[in-house]
Amino acid sequence: QLVESGGGSVQPGESLKLSCTVSGSSISLYFMSWHRQTPGKERELVASSTVGGRINYADFVKGRFTISRDNVKNMVHLEMNSLKVEDTAVYYCNAEYWVAGTSRANYWGQGTQVTVSS
């Protein structure tokens, strides 16, 4: 089970930190990622963290967002700085379990709303 928290309403330029608490499995075995979605648009990848620690970001958040994982607390965070109006979306946490190049399990949280407006 994945539960996101930390969403809210902020002004442009401000910061928010999202957290994803995972229960039932150790995130050390999972490819963890954050995605976001706005009405009428497809869900898009924001940031990801592999089991081996490799991190990737979508171009539109590079330099502003930071993904991190805490394998002890079984949590994944997304620190979002210099937020823009266009960052407004529902943000989702995802955990994917890969074995030999094949996705064996894929779990989503319920999402948390982030609203950036002046």
C-alpha positions in Angstrom: 0.0 0.0 0.0 1.2 3.5 -0.9 0.0 6.6 0.8 1.0 10.0 -0.3 1.0 13.1 1.9 2.3 16.7 1.9 0.3 18.2 -0.9 -1.3 21.6 -0.6 -1.7 25.1 -2.0 1.3 27.4 -2.3 2.3 30.5 -4.2 4.7 30.5 -7.2 8.3 30.2 -6.0 7.4 28.4 -2.8 8.3 24.8 -1.8 6.5 21.6 -0.8 7.7 18.2 0.2 5.7 15.2 -0.7 6.1 11.9 1.1 5.1 8.4 0.1 4.8 5.8 2.9 4.9 2.2 1.7 3.6 -0.7 3.6 3.6 -4.4 2.9 6.9 -4.6 1.0 10.4 -3.1 1.3 11.0 -0.3 -1.1 14.6 -1.4 -1.4 13.3 -4.0 -3.9 11.3 -1.5 -6.0 11.8 1.0 -8.7 10.2 4.1 -7.1 8.8 7.1 -9.0 6.6 10.1 -8.8 4.1 11.0 -11.5 1.6 13.8 -11.9 -1.6 14.3 -13.8 -3.8 17.2 -14.7 -7.4 17.0 -15.9 -7.6 16.0 -19.6 -3.9 15.0 -19.7 -2.0 11.8 -19.5 -0.1 11.0 -16.3 3.5 11.9 -16.7 6.7 10.8 -15.0 8.3 13.5 -12.8 11.2 11.7 -11.1 12.4 8.1 -10.5 14.8 6.2 -8.3 16.1 2.8 -9.2 17.0 0.0 -6.8 20.6 0.7 -7.5 20.2 4.4 -6.7 20.1 5.9 -10.1 17.9 9.0 -10.3 16.2 10.6 -13.2 14.1 13.7 -13.6 11.8 15.0 -16.3 13.3 18.0 -18.0 10.5 20.3 -16.7 11.6 19.7 -13.0 15.4 19.3 -13.3 17.1 21.6 -10.9 13.9 22.2 -8.9 12.7 18.9 -7.6 14.6 16.2 -5.7 13.6 12.6 -5.2 14.9 10.6 -2.3 14.3 7.3 -0.7 14.6 6.2 2.9 14.9 2.4 2.8 14.8 2.3 6.6 11.5 4.1 7.0 10.2 2.7 3.7 9.4 6.1 2.4 10.0 8.1 -0.7 10.1 11.9 -0.9 9.7 14.5 -3.5 11.1 17.9 -2.5 9.7 20.5 -4.8 11.3 24.0 -4.9 10.7 27.1 -7.0 7.2 25.8 -7.8 5.4 27.2 -10.8 1.8 27.5 -11.7 2.2 24.7 -14.3 3.3 22.3 -11.5 -0.3 22.2 -10.4 -1.4 18.6 -10.6 -2.3 15.5 -8.6 1.0 13.8 -7.7 1.1 10.0 -7.5 3.7 7.7 -6.0 4.5 4.5 -7.8 6.3 1.3 -6.9 7.3 -1.2 -9.5 8.9 -4.6 -9.0 11.1 -5.8 -11.8 12.6 -9.2 -12.3 14.9 -10.0 -15.2 13.7 -7.1 -17.2 10.0 -7.8 -16.7 7.6 -5.8 -14.5 6.1 -8.2 -12.0 4.1 -5.8 -9.9 3.0 -2.2 -10.1 1.4 -0.2 -7.3 0.0 3.3 -7.2 -0.9 5.6 -4.3 -4.2 7.5 -4.2 -2.6 10.8 -5.2 -2.1 14.2 -3.4 -3.1 17.5 -4.9 -0.5 20.2 -5.4 -1.9 23.7 -6.3 0.4 26.6 -7.2 -1.3 29.9 -7.7 -0.9 33.5 -6.9 
